[in-house]
Amino acid sequence: METAEEDFEDLEILQFLCTQGVDKTGRRILRIVGKHLPAPVVDTMRLKEFIQHKVSKELGSDQFCIVYFHTKVANKDNNPGILNLRWLYESLSKNAKERLQVVYLVHPGLLSRTIMGTLGRFFLSEGLYHKLVYVSRLEFLWDYLKQGQVEVPDFVLDHDKELKH
C-alpha cells in the first residue's frame, strides 16, 4: 500500500508548493511558485488533496501564511483561475482557513491585480479576499519576511530586476 507521500511524489518533484521558514510574526510560510503549477494538466481534486496534505502534515496546527510568486504565470499554462482559487480555499478545513493569516501575492501584474481587485470581491470568499496582500517588488516582501526565509526562484529575481529598471 502506498503512503500519502508516494501518492504525491510527481507533484512534489514540480516544487510549486513547499513549506519554508517563517514570516516576521513567526507564522510558517507555505511557498507557491505559480509558474511551476501545471494547472491545466493536474486534476483539481488531486491538487486539493495535495494542498490539504501539505497544510495538515507539514504545518500541523501552526498559523501560517502563503507567499505566492505570480511571476511568469500564463493563463493557458499555469494559472488556476479565480474560481479554482476560491474552490481550493473553500476546500480547506475550517481550522486551516482560520490558521491562514495572509496571502502575499508577489508580482501580481496589472491584469491579475485588476481582476482580483474588482471581481475578487464577488468570486473569492470574503475570508480569502481580505487576506490578500499585493507585493509588487521583492523589496516590499522583505517588509513582511526576513530575507533568506523563503527561496526566491532565479526567474523571479530576474523579473524583479527588470521592474527596478
C-alpha positions in Angstrom: 0.0 0.0 0.0 1.3 3.4 -0.9 1.7 6.2 1.6 0.3 9.7 1.0 3.9 10.9 0.3 4.2 8.4 -2.5 0.8 9.4 -3.9 2.1 12.9 -4.4 5.7 12.3 -5.5 5.1 13.6 -9.0 3.6 16.8 -7.6 6.5 17.2 -5.1 9.0 17.0 -7.9 7.4 20.1 -9.6 8.3 22.1 -6.4 5.4 24.5 -6.8 4.3 24.1 -3.2 6.5 23.7 -0.2 6.9 24.9 3.4 9.8 27.2 4.1 10.7 29.4 7.1 8.6 31.9 8.9 7.4 35.5 8.4 8.3 38.3 10.7 5.4 37.5 13.1 6.5 33.8 13.4 3.9 32.3 11.0 5.1 29.4 8.9 5.4 30.0 5.2 3.7 27.9 2.5 5.5 28.9 -0.7 3.7 28.6 -4.0 5.5 29.2 -7.3 2.8 29.8 -9.9 5.0 29.2 -12.9 5.6 25.6 -11.8 1.9 24.8 -11.2 0.7 22.9 -14.3 -2.9 23.9 -13.7 -4.4 22.5 -17.0 -3.0 19.0 -16.5 -3.3 18.5 -12.8 -6.7 17.2 -11.7 -8.2 19.8 -9.4 -9.4 17.1 -6.9 -5.9 15.7 -6.7 -4.5 19.3 -6.3 -6.9 19.8 -3.5 -5.8 16.6 -1.7 -2.1 17.6 -2.2 -2.7 21.1 -0.6 -4.7 19.6 2.3 -1.9 17.1 2.8 0.7 19.8 2.9 -1.3 22.0 5.2 -2.1 19.2 7.7 1.1 17.2 7.6 3.7 20.0 7.3 2.1 22.9 9.1 0.2 21.0 11.7 -1.7 23.4 14.0 0.5 26.4 13.4 -0.7 29.7 12.0 0.7 30.2 8.5 0.9 32.5 5.6 1.2 31.9 1.8 3.9 33.5 -0.4 2.6 33.1 -3.9 5.0 34.0 -6.7 2.8 35.0 -9.6 5.8 35.8 -11.8 5.7 34.4 -15.3 2.2 32.8 -14.8 0.4 32.5 -18.2 -3.3 31.8 -18.3 -3.1 28.8 -20.7 -0.1 27.1 -18.9 -0.3 27.5 -15.2 -2.9 29.9 -13.9 -5.5 28.0 -11.8 -8.0 30.9 -12.2 -10.0 32.9 -9.7 -12.8 30.3 -9.3 -10.4 27.5 -8.7 -8.6 29.6 -6.1 -11.9 30.1 -4.3 -12.7 26.4 -4.6 -9.2 25.4 -3.2 -9.6 27.9 -0.3 -13.1 26.7 0.5 -12.0 23.1 0.4 -9.6 23.7 3.4 -10.9 22.7 6.7 -12.4 25.5 8.9 -9.4 25.2 11.2 -6.9 25.6 8.3 -8.7 28.7 7.0 -8.6 30.2 10.4 -4.8 29.5 10.7 -4.1 31.0 7.3 -3.5 34.6 8.2 -2.3 36.3 5.0 -1.5 35.6 1.3 1.4 37.6 -0.1 0.8 37.8 -3.9 4.2 38.7 -5.4 4.4 40.3 -8.9 0.6 40.1 -9.5 0.7 42.0 -12.7 -1.8 44.7 -13.8 -4.4 42.3 -15.2 -4.3 40.0 -12.2 -4.4 42.8 -9.8 -7.3 44.5 -11.6 -9.3 41.2 -11.8 -8.6 40.4 -8.2 -9.4 43.9 -7.0 -12.7 44.2 -8.9 -14.1 40.7 -9.5 -12.3 39.2 -6.5 -15.0 40.7 -4.2 -17.6 38.7 -6.0 -15.7 35.5 -6.8 -13.4 35.0 -3.8 -14.8 34.2 -0.4 -14.7 37.2 2.0 -12.2 35.3 4.2 -9.7 34.9 1.4 -10.2 38.3 -0.3 -9.3 40.2 2.9 -6.2 38.1 3.4 -4.6 39.2 0.1 -1.6 41.5 0.2 -0.2 42.6 -3.1 3.6 42.8 -3.3 4.8 44.5 -6.5 8.5 44.1 -5.8 10.7 41.8 -3.7 12.0 44.7 -1.6 8.5 45.1 -0.3 8.2 41.4 0.5 11.0 41.9 3.0 8.7 44.2 5.0 6.9 41.0 5.9 9.6 38.4 5.8 13.3 38.3 6.6 15.4 37.7 3.6 16.5 34.1 3.4 13.3 32.7 5.0 11.9 31.7 1.6 13.7 30.6 -1.5 13.1 33.0 -4.4 13.5 31.4 -7.8 16.0 32.9 -10.2 13.4 33.9 -12.8 11.6 35.9 -10.0 14.8 37.7 -9.1 15.4 38.5 -12.8 11.9 39.8 -13.3 12.2 42.0 -10.2 15.5 43.5 -11.6 13.6 44.3 -14.8 10.9 46.0 -12.9 13.5 48.0 -11.0 15.0 49.4 -14.2 
